[in-house]
């Protein structure tokens, strides 16, 4: 990876977290003066499918993106799921707990079989006075066939609760 490309990655991540439009640049473009806005390229297909599955209403649409022994770790909540059925079940639970659960991809970076996704995670927890929208980073590790072998979601649960107008010790109802 060139120095210019390495230097651009933190800028892309900062833009994603700040809510500014995502901008990417090739190594040669990073050193050339810009005269026109540069739009972000389309995310890799698996990322678009992943976001579409989160934004949809069929929990199985998320599960089928994973390998049979795929692992999904939601590090904000501190839970891990194994296999397509458990992963689909997690999406179903999220849909029951969060109205309008939505992921907006801001930027992606691919390094071989790993994709880093900078996104905004949003929705409204059932019974919460306010909706939330928080920055999230997801690491997707792919197998040789383009399926997700591992997903790690990183976001602040405390920020979700605060923006939702709930106390930071709030826990969801058992279901």
N, C-alpha and C positions, 0 to 999 in steps of 0.2 A: 504494500500500500504506500502511495507516495506521501510526502510530507504535506502537500496541499490537501489531499484527501483526508488525511488524519486531522488536519487543522479544521476542516469543514464539518466533521462529525459532531463536535460539541456545539457548533453553531446551529446545526439542524436540530439537535436534541433540545437546546435552549428555546428555539423557536416553537418547537412542538409543545413544550411545557408552558410557554407563555401565552399560547393561544394564537400566536402570529401564524400567518400562512407558511406552510412548510416550503422550504426551498432546498433544492439539491443542486450540486454542481459536479461536473467531471473534473478530473485533476487539471486538465488544460484550461477549462473554463474558470476554475477557481483562481487562476493567476491572471486571467485576462479581464480588462475593464468591462463592466456590464452596461449596456445602453438600454436594455429592455428587461422587464420582469421575466424571471425564469420560473416556470411552473414545475411542480413536482411530477415525476413520472408516475404511472400507475403502480400500485404496490404489487408484489408478486401475487399470483393467482391464489395461492393458499391463504394469504393474508386477507384478500378480498372475500374469499369463501368463509374464513374464520369470522370476519366482521359481520358478514351477511347472516351467518348462523346465530351469532349473538343478538343481532338486531331482529331476527325472525321469531316466530312463535312455535316452531317445531324443535323440541329439544334434541331429537335424533340427528338433526342437521349438523349439530356441533359434534356429537359422538362419532359420526362416520368420517370425519376429517382425520381421526386419530388411527394409529396402528391398533391392532387387536389388543396389545398390551401397553398402550399409551398411558402416560401419566399426566395428570392435570393438577397443578399446585396453585391454589389461591393463597398467596402469601399474606394478603391483607387480612384475611379471616383466619388463616393458619390451618387450612384443610387440604388434603390430598386425595385424589381419586384415581383409580386404576381401571383401565379398560373402557371400552365404548359405552357400556351400559351405565357404569357409575358416572362417567362424564356427562352423559345425556341426563341422568338423574340430577346432577348438580345444576345444569342449565334449567331443568324443570323447576327446581327449588328456587333458583334466582327469579324465574318468571312469576312464581307465586309470591315472593317476598318483595319484589321491586316492580312497580308499575313503570312501563316504558323503558326497561333496561336497554341501554344503547351504548355502543362503542363507536367512536369516530376516530379513524386512523389519521394521524397527522404526518407521520414520516416512518420510513422503514430503512433498515440497513441489513444487507445480507453478507455474511462471511461464510462461504461454503454451505454447510447444512444448518447453520444457525441464522435465524432472522430476528432482529430486534425491532419491535414495534413500539413506537411512541404514539399514545392514543389518549383520548378523553373518555372516561367511564362515567356514565350518567344514568339518571333515573330518579324515581321517587319511592323511598321505602314506604311500605304500607303503614299508614297511621302517622307518618312524619309530617310536620307542618310545612316543610320546604323540600323542593327537589334538590338533588346534588349533581355536580359535575366536577370531577377531579382528574388530575393527570395520572396516567397509568403507563407503565412500561411492561411489555410482555416479551419474554424470550421463547421463541419457538425453535425446537430442534427437530429436524426432519429426518426421515429414513431415506434410503436410496430411491424410493418410489414417490417421494413428494408428500407423504403422509406425515402428520404430526406424531412424533414419538414422545415429545415432552413439551409441556406448556407451563411456564411460570409467570403468573400475573403479580406484578409489584405495584401497590398503591397504598395509601394511608387510610385505614379504616377509621381512625380518629377524625381525619378530615371529612370523610363521607358522613360520619355522624354529626359533626359540627355543622357542616353545610346543610344537613337535613333538619337542623334545629333540635337534635336529640342529644341527650347527655352521652358523654364518651363511654360510660359503662353500660349503655343500652345493649340488650341482647334480643335477637329476634324471637318471636314466639315459636315454640316447638311445633313442627308439622311433619 
